[in-house]
């Protein structure tokens, strides 16, 4: 009976989330019991494991299935995250200077092992390829691209393309001048329908239109909060 009740409850909240213009494929069961997830409109999450105590994900970001989100506090708007990614992988999950690295040493003993963990933060418009891993404490700048199966152990500059193990900068998406203009434009703060009217395949032509557009039609996205206990709309 408890299994049936949990199924019905999870299905109810999945539908509630959809009605509020988001998608969480696994429903409340995706979240750790102590996790609080805040989503802006248009967020779409596949079947995954969500462990952070507090995580905010910006509008129109999608994350494919089989990802694991551990030590990460924020993911910006318009991010594209592929299947099987790990974000916030702990660096010091086991002691390396003790007698052993095994948890038996601090399980039901007088010893404790509590390493300090720093959260990952991800900017806007970041593309993370299939099966990439981002280690805890890393900051990924807006506009960055992380290649498939890369292991990212250090901060990624805005609009950099990184690849490899460990990941290194391969190139930048634009010139330094264009990167500065894109960051200053804050185009992700504009309504998506207004953005679609711009010449998006030509940033040079689109940039002069963005400042006025951001003033005239700033994005006002509703935000919802999701926990294992249920969901609610976050008051602005």
Long-range contacts (C-beta under 8 A, 24 or more apart in sequence): 13-226, 13-230, 13-231, 16-231, 17-224, 17-226, 17-231, 20-222, 20-224, 20-231, 20-233, 21-222, 22-224, 24-226, 25-65, 28-226, 28-227, 28-228, 28-230, 28-231, 31-226, 31-227, 31-228, 32-228, 33-228, 35-227, 35-228, 36-225, 36-226, 36-227, 37-225, 37-226, 37-227, 38-223, 38-224, 38-225, 38-226, 38-234, 39-223, 39-224, 39-225, 39-226, 40-77, 40-221, 40-222, 40-223, 41-221, 41-222, 41-223, 42-192, 42-221, 46-83, 51-88, 52-88, 52-119, 58-124, 58-188, 59-188, 59-192, 59-219, 59-221, 60-192, 70-136, 71-117, 71-118, 71-119, 71-120, 71-136, 71-137, 72-119, 72-120, 72-121, 72-122, 72-134, 73-119, 73-120, 73-121, 74-119, 74-121, 74-122, 75-122, 75-126, 76-122, 76-123, 76-124, 76-125, 76-126, 76-142, 76-188, 77-124, 77-125, 77-188, 78-124, 78-125, 78-188, 79-122, 79-124, 79-125, 79-126, 79-127, 79-128, 80-126, 80-127, 80-128, 81-126, 81-127, 81-128, 82-128, 82-129, 82-130, 82-131, 82-132, 82-148, 83-130, 83-131, 84-130, 84-131, 85-128, 85-130, 85-131, 85-132, 85-133, 85-134, 86-132, 86-133, 86-134, 87-120, 87-122, 87-128, 87-133, 87-134, 88-119, 88-120, 88-134, 88-135, 88-136, 89-133, 89-134, 89-135, 89-136, 90-115, 90-117, 90-136, 91-135, 91-136, 91-137, 91-153, 92-117, 123-158, 124-188, 125-188, 142-183, 142-188, 143-173, 143-179, 143-182, 143-183, 145-173, 158-183, 174-203, 178-203, 178-204, 181-207, 182-207, 185-210, 185-211, 185-214, 186-210, 186-214, 187-214, 188-219, 189-214, 189-218, 189-219, 190-214, 190-217, 190-218, 190-219, 191-217, 191-218, 191-219, 191-220, 192-219
